[in-house]
């Protein structure tokens, strides 16, 4: 199952904010069995967001994850772009509105904000593409969005890392596991093996031969620079439709790597 990540935010492009969200999501999606094909960063521009989304869906990605642009400000327009790219109307979602209202009521009671109630900017966070399911935000105010299309899912998460992870863990992970189960994902195993070789230019010849010999594995050298007694490690990633197949490929890669290193 192929997937793409779309990170939205001018602050990412200006170097003000490091895109740690994509890094974290890439690891999580890979471990769940998705094949991540693209990570794109775009400005807070409606047509640009929609264009990348349309491109991802046109490539046949089973999952598109957007990060950022779900808040109350005028430049938070990710869900408007999702609706546009998917041919849906942007509508007020009653469940999302209740989530937003409960959050601000709690914050008001706790004395963390001075103004209670819903007004335009807060109601904006409950505007979702028609048919989307709101995902509760345990950390912030803006709900996430889970939109199922005929052949794909668009998952929209906030840009604040703690909010993104909170929604992912509490509302999205279980749904993604079901999606992988229904549409046939893959098992991914990883291991790091010391090579005893100090020169990446020599080691890469060996790793290439292992990948040619063993199906369904990817080997990456992990250089640390030139030092005395350097011992470069190799990260082995094995893929399989089942855990048994992934384990077989992992063992095959380890054996082949050991044999070639000894040779």
C-alpha positions, 0 to 999 in steps of 0.5 A, spaced: 500 500 500 503 506 497 502 512 501 504 520 501 505 525 506 503 532 505 506 537 510 503 544 509 506 551 512 510 557 510 514 556 516 517 550 514 519 553 507 522 559 511 526 554 515 523 557 522 520 550 523 523 543 522 519 538 519 519 533 525 512 530 523 514 527 517 520 524 520 515 521 525 510 519 521 514 516 516 517 511 521 510 509 523 507 508 517 513 504 515 512 499 521 504 499 519 506 496 513 505 502 508 510 504 502 511 511 503 513 514 496 513 521 497 514 527 502 512 534 500 512 541 503 507 546 500 506 553 502 499 555 505 496 556 498 489 553 497 491 551 490 498 548 491 495 544 497 490 541 492 494 540 486 499 536 490 493 532 493 490 531 486 497 528 484 498 523 490 491 521 489 492 520 481 498 516 482 494 511 486 496 512 493 492 508 498 493 513 503 495 520 504 496 524 510 496 531 511 499 535 517 498 542 519 493 547 516 487 545 521 487 551 526 482 557 526 487 562 522 485 564 515 491 561 512 489 554 515 486 551 509 488 544 508 481 541 509 478 546 504 484 544 499 482 536 501 475 538 499 477 541 493 481 535 491 476 530 492 470 533 489 467 534 496 463 540 499 466 543 506 461 542 511 460 544 518 460 537 522 456 536 528 460 531 531 467 536 530 463 542 533 461 538 539 469 536 540 471 543 539 466 546 544 467 541 549 475 543 549 474 550 549 469 549 555 474 545 559 479 550 557 475 556 560 473 552 566 480 551 567 482 558 567 487 557 561 482 562 556 478 568 558 473 567 553 468 561 552 463 559 547 463 558 539 465 564 534 467 564 527 474 562 528 472 556 533 467 554 528 472 554 522 475 548 526 469 544 525 468 545 517 470 538 514 470 535 507 463 532 506 463 525 509 469 525 513 470 523 520 472 527 525 478 524 530 478 527 537 484 531 539 486 530 546 491 535 546 489 541 542 482 544 539 482 542 532 480 535 530 483 531 525 479 528 519 479 521 516 476 521 509 475 515 506 474 515 498 473 509 493 480 507 493 484 511 498 484 515 505 486 522 506 488 523 513 489 530 516 492 531 522 494 538 526 501 541 525 503 541 532 507 535 534 504 533 540 497 534 537 499 530 531 501 524 535 495 524 540 490 524 534 494 518 531 495 514 537 488 515 539 484 515 533 488 514 527 492 508 528 487 503 529 483 505 523 490 504 519 491 497 522 484 495 519 486 499 512 492 495 512 488 488 514 483 490 509 487 492 503 493 488 504 499 491 507 506 488 508 510 486 514 517 490 515 523 488 519 529 491 521 536 489 523 543 493 524 549 488 523 556 491 524 561 489 517 568 490 520 569 494 514 571 502 514 570 504 507 563 505 505 566 505 497 568 498 498 562 496 503 557 498 498 559 493 493 557 487 497 550 490 500 548 491 492 550 484 491 546 482 497 540 485 494 541 482 488 541 475 491 535 476 496 529 478 494 525 483 498 530 486 502 534 493 502 541 494 505 543 501 507 550 502 509 551 507 515 557 511 515 560 515 521 566 518 517 573 516 516 576 514 523 581 509 526 578 502 527 571 504 524 566 499 523 561 501 519 554 498 520 549 495 515 541 496 516 537 491 513 530 492 512 526 486 510 519 486 507 514 480 506 506 479 505 507 475 512 511 475 518 514 469 516 516 471 509 519 477 512 523 473 517 526 468 512 528 474 507 531 477 513 535 471 515 537 470 508 540 477 507 544 476 514 547 470 511 548 472 504 552 479 508 556 474 512 558 470 507 560 476 502 564 479 508 568 473 510 569 472 502 
